[in-house]
């Protein structure tokens, strides 16, 4: 089950800025228990075809993953992802997890 603070399904030139995205419960779940459960949540999720996405000046904390700057599931792809000036902390798994189906990502 996918869950996210912000979920963008397709589009172009998406901008996510100046948000606080957090979860105060799931961060405390151990990695081996969280993996594959509802505790495996994300700060930001991109699905379907994403032409361009920027997320900046956000504070994202306490989630399983911050984001994976790529649309999923494959073969969806994203191009020109530009995450910057974000504050990331207390993630159970990944702060940033770029996937093979994205291009021109600058972290």
N, C-alpha and C positions, 0 to 999 in steps of 0.2 A: 504494500500500500504506500503510495507516494504521498508525502505531505510537505508543505512548504509555507514559509511566511509570506513569500511573494512567488506566484507561479505565472509565468508568461507563456502562452500557447501560440507561438508563431508571431509573425509581424515583422516590421522593419523599423529601424531607428528607435528602439525601445530605450528609455532612460529611467533608471531607478536611482533616486538620489535623496539624501538626507532623511533616511529612515532609521529607526532602531528596530531591529528584528531579533527577537530573543525567545528562549524557552528556558524556564527555570527548573523543570523537572527532568527532562530527558538527558541532560548533560551528566547527571549523576548515575545513569545506568551504565554498567560495565560494557565495554566494546563487544565481548562475545555474547552477551545477552541482548544487546541492542541490534546487532546485525540481523537483518531480515524481519525485524519486528516493527511495530508502529513507532518505536523510539528512534528509528532510522529516518529522521526528518532532515530537512534542508532549510537554510535561510532563503535561498533563491533557487528556483527551478525553471529551466527553459525546455520547452518541448515543441515538437513540430519544427518547421523550417524557420530559423531566425536569421534575418539578413544582417542585422547589426544590433548590438546590445552594449550599453554602457551602464555600469553601476558604480557610483562614486559617492564619497562622503556619507557612507552608511556605517552604523555600528551593528555588527552581527555577532551574537554570542549565545552560548548555551545550547546550540543545535548540534545535531550529529555531524553534518557537513555545513560549511558556509555556502558554497556553490560549486558547481562544475561548469566552467565557462564553455559550454557546448550544448547544443540542443540534443535531446535524446528522446526515444530510443533511436539508434541508427536504423535506417540511413539518414535520418534528419541531420542537418548540418548547420553550423553557425559560422559566420565570417565576421572578422573585425570586432571581436570582443575586446572591450577595454575596461576592465575593472581597475580603479585606482582610488587612492585616498580613503580607503575603507579601514575601519578598526575591527579586527577579528580576534576573538579570544574564546577560550573554554569550549572547543569543539571536540567531541568524542572521537571523531575519525579525521576528516580532512578539512583544512582551511580552504584550499583551492584544489580542485581536481579536474584539470583540463583533460578532455577526452580526445581520441584520435580523429574524431569527425569534426574538428573545428580547425580554423585556419586564421592566421594573422592575429593571434592572441597576444596581448601585451600585459603581463602581470608585473 
